[in-house]
């Protein structure tokens, strides 16, 4: 009997249909305690945003919580495991399409594992705007960033690392069956201070790193957009401790920077003893100077200059509209470099809503919280952004 020439096609169709009903196995639940934060070695194969393991968090009012360990990428594109949280309102979503997700980039907690946002208390951002986001019915994903909780030193203020982890937190949220979140819905990035940098970097990287995401808005405040300008301002200032954390973070991301080679005895002592510092230790170094801890200023060398330039925001303007805001009296992150980022984005055609608040660094976080939630609410509602470039 002559074989039907359509037989190979029929076989292919049968094979496709047979796989459509195949269930994707749920990610496993992880171990209890700090063991949760130590990923299996080697890291299991997978894609960026895939869940390594997870476990439920204690119930909170109006929301279910999940602790997740997920795949992401370092500043140098090495696969890594990152911890974080996914929070989902208990009330059903009644809006059009899938439930929106806000990936919140946390402000500075520190660089030690005990400072990870999923561990650190008090969670000062939760009552300011995370609870309001949940009340609006949005899911919230909160990364711990690279090296906070998980092995290795936290790559504090390193842009590509933070952007990757903020983006992959959204992917992880939609790949956790227990959370019940669908992929393809509207996404926003939001953060202040270190988190402003993380949110802005996520916005800049998303078009190439995660083109499948429907990013509808970005809220970035108190943003360290130009690390060199920030460093010069912090040297000798009240926030000098943040400069120390930044030096440790850059050194962790880029081993060729070799920070110890520039340190004097006092600097080496700090390097060995403060690698688990949380944010409460920062102001113990107020009004310090780089020269107090070094034999030569590393920030002036070609290697450090190159990495600082690589971590300057603005080279990859985001596609989504941006709410960019800053305190007019910010004593930690200079207003001038945020204004420069605004000009760069505006010149590139980004829809920028610019806002200033009469306040210093911490009070601006509180003053801006309601505006952030309202801005993202308008983006999720499909309202056009009002650019004031």
Number of C-alpha atoms within 10 A of each C-alpha: 3 4 7 8 8 8 10 11 10 12 11 11 11 11 11 11 11 10 9 8 8 8 7 6 7 12 17 11 16 19 13 10 7 12 11 20 24 16 21 11 6 6 12 13 10 13 13 22 25 24 29 23 21 23 19 16 14 10 11 11 8 14 18 18 22 21 24 34 29 28 27 31 21 23 20 10 11 9 16 18 28 30 32 27 24 27 25 23 23 17 11 9 15 9 11 10 11 15 23 27 30 27 30 27 32 26 20 19 24 24 27 20 25 19 21 26 26 18 16 14 11 8 14 15 17 12 11 17 20 23 19 16 22 21 15 14 22 24 28 27 30 26 32 28 30 29 25 29 27 25 15 14 21 31 27 27 27 29 28 24 25 30 29 28 33 35 31 29 36 27 27 27 32 23 20 20 13 16 19 12 20 17 20 16 18 21 25 29 31 29 26 31 25 25 27 28 32 36 32 34 31 31 29 23 21 24 18 9 15 16 10 12 18 17 26 23 26 32 27 28 31 30 28 31 29 23 24 19 16 20 25 15 18 25 20 19 19 18 22 25 23 27 25 23 25 20 21 22 20 25 22 20 24 17 9 10 20 15 22 15 12 15 22 16 12 11 20 16 12 14 18 10 10 15 17 16 17 19 16 9 14 18 14 12 17 17 14 20 17 21 14 13 20 19 14 14 14 20 19 10 11 11 14 22 15 11 18 19 12 15 23 19 23 19 13 15 21 24 19 20 24 30 24 24 27 30 26 18 17 18 17 23 28 25 20 15 18 24 17 15 21 23 16 16 22 17 11 15 15 19 21 23 19 18 15 17 17 13 17 17 22 15 14 22 25 15 15 20 19 13 14 22 19 13 21 25 18 14 21 22 13 11 11 10 19 14 15 10 14
